[in-house]
């Protein structure tokens, strides 16, 4: 195998670049947890000393807990609804001959690309014209629209990764469509569903722009943080909150991607 | 034929909940946004007599055009920066990572899933007047007083945008690089091409679709950003998104905000079309 060997050649400068890239990608974000343990109200070097003070302060604050509960409520509702609809959409897109598939998929994926502010104000205008008061429900509605493309994109590789003939065999053996779905399709795509639940929850939990335009008096966690940014003395507690949110998000997303990893490798490697 | 038809029907009935939500969430609001852009704000209500006064004002007052141009320029810069910095990374994972590819992809895209607001906030901490870079440099004695140009500048916004959207650039470029048939590279080598020629004649042209989607995937959403400029831009870094947001907030002129949003959408659509047309033209010329 003389051919192909040059591709396997190790490219040191490129390797160096890749490591540097990852460092630059992560380090700015990691300064938040670093300074959240720093015993000073100012975010600057040199570090003063180690403290849990800012985290302990958070525990005593009623609005923080309220915002956290709001975010969890919105996140769970959003992820369940977006994933539920996403399963059917992903099945329709991958399993059937679908006239107009390209435009339909493009349309569904629009929220990924169109600037968030435009979606935010457009929905705000719609709600105000319908006379609907802004609340956690309107935030949830906005989040479902933002999360649906993520849910569908997560599950499409799952459906593509397993053979349609298994479902057909089940149908031939006399199962109806309902039981075929629950006994064949559902277990096969289950990792995709789980991944989608985790990822859409995280997107909703962290989402800010829709929440900014569609929130009523109840703030989600990112909205609460936005409100606190004006107060310099609140800075350390924001760092603590941000670190907790980052940790939760990283774990959930990593879990989601890990559960669903073979779906990706299927699509990437078969091409 | 019958089978075909019932299949289509089934597919669309499965899709219908999603399509209905998207229609209510996208088409209807956009329709109302367009209609509202022809209204006039009167106190806390609207005068619904259609008028193009908002559009006239948007074209006559230089501030609107200037902000729009600046937004397009800044997200253009952020897009070029991101694509250039991410291409080698996508190339590395596609061609030089043989084990644990998935781990690399997860690592590169992980920060993207975390809060946008917090990532912008992180850059404020890094670039701030009393921030990480300034205090570190002062601590080791390289500078006497903080560098003021770091925060509240266009550069700060562009750096932050490039950092925040890296995953959107890497994924499409990685997919198109990964798809390249390796035997084409071997053929080029056998026919005497060196590494540079091989890259320019095979790899780069074949990965252009990925580069194009990366470009659009970053350029389109970043033009409307208002969080990054609000936190890091300062007066020089204000973008059209900030102006739109103000119309729905402090200024309280919703029809004007709707007008600006429509103008932004139209500008993006026009630039996208020109971009697609131009790249298509270039690709035809190459092949």
Interface residues (C-beta under 8 A of the other chain):
Chain A: X3 X4 X6 X7 X8 X10 X11 X14 X15 X17 X18 X21 X22 X24 X25 X26 X28 X29 X31 X32 X35 X42 X43 X44 X45 X46 X85 X86 X88 X89 X91 X92 X93 X95 X96 X97 X98 X99 X104 X107 X108 X110 X111 X112 X113 X114 X115 X116 X117 X118 X119 X121 X122 X123 X124 X125 X126 X129 X141 X142 X144 X145 X148 X152 X199 X202 X203 X206 X207 X208 X209 X213 X222 X225 X226 X229 X238 X239 X242 X245 X246 X249 X250 X253 X254 X257 X258 X261 X264 X265 X268 X271
Chain B: X4 X7 X8 X10 X11 X12 X14 X15 X17 X18 X19 X21 X22 X25 X26 X28 X29 X30 X32 X33 X36 X85 X88 X89 X91 X92 X93 X95 X96 X98 X101 X102 X105 X106 X107 X108 X109 X110 X111 X113 X114 X115 X116 X117 X118 X119 X121 X122 X123 X125 X126 X128 X130 X131 X132 X134 X135 X136 X139 X163 X166 X175 X178 X179 X182 X185 X186 X189 X190 X195 X216 X217 X220 X221 X222 X223 X224 X225 X226 X227 X231 X241 X244 X245 X248 X254 X257 X258 X261 X264 X265 X268
